[in-house]
Amino acid sequence: MQRRVAFLSMMVMGLALVAWAQGGAKQRPSPAEKAQCKFSDGKSIQVAYSSPRAKGRKIYGGLVPYGQVWRTGANEATTFVNDVDVTVGGKTIPAGSYTLFTVPDQNKWSLVISKKTGEWGIPYPEGNDLLRADMSVSPTSGPVENFTISFHEMGNGCHMYIDWENTRATAEFTEKK
């Protein structure tokens, strides 16, 4: 009798453990993503971000207001790590770890590289900007459901693309020699 009770207790605990583990394994609504630009000499820029979904919402000028600093993704702040000095908009980003923000607008965006790292993403850490640089804006070829940051490599540089809803914002990075 005691063996049956012990066996049944162990089974219940095992099933509870399996149920708990499956609950913890649920995918985040804005999953973690990464993008990388690899220069011809092997040096790189790496960006880690969370990718929210549009879900039929108005994104720019709605969920993400125009003219305000945005964490550029969801959840934890978007990280920007470069193992070589790079330039963007004629300004230098020394090799290091930073946080990436943007200021979206209808016709032009600003890229914000912040020296403060390790924050959740909001509030924006005023007074910690390393630099701000202009980004060009163009329409995407079709609707983009998943927020995406990607790189297109070219010679000693790369274009960083931020795509979501129907908007692409672009910044050009070059390796500083």
Steps between C-alpha positions, in 0.01 A plus 500: 500500500778742592678418177187588301462832679869578448476400133187710443657796679808477281283481188301809599820691577652391168194610304497832686866551413435426131205742493708772667787450256269525199346819638845655538592404146229713340637722229525869585260725306806696380774238454870579524679549167851589385655666196864529401714693253831327432772713341751356252770479772275294731407788734129549560199688632246294693150613593275307742135601525149374570269473198141613570215418259274757334179299562294737284595807705606837360872503585672825401304806601289270722655238730840663435443879505680725256767732638564305822792278599404133454676197643501347150347164574338365815591368843869550584682789335650430157874445529762616249846344532788580264848351531652768275453877469223578250351815354138589436391833358862620515516435877719240671378222728807363685516122541283406798153416631212743467121525496318584178197729492329682214279806455251413222338766286306483175783611271819460705611302802783557745721218618597542867801314641497519880801436724271364774449124480307237692164677523160351427438729206287763670531764625752647257825590684520876429848651489680178402506536120827420330353628174194559288508446124242542224337194348325491163142374480329314218193279460539122514390291202213363707371485858752378760332320793813425705725788607838425342853638513733370230828589331602502135878475472685702236878534474634663817152581632141397525150639497291436810131464420219540752178363345150494645145568387565672162818693589872441454752723680860471382837597648836444331794382712861487384802356672731780607850430375 
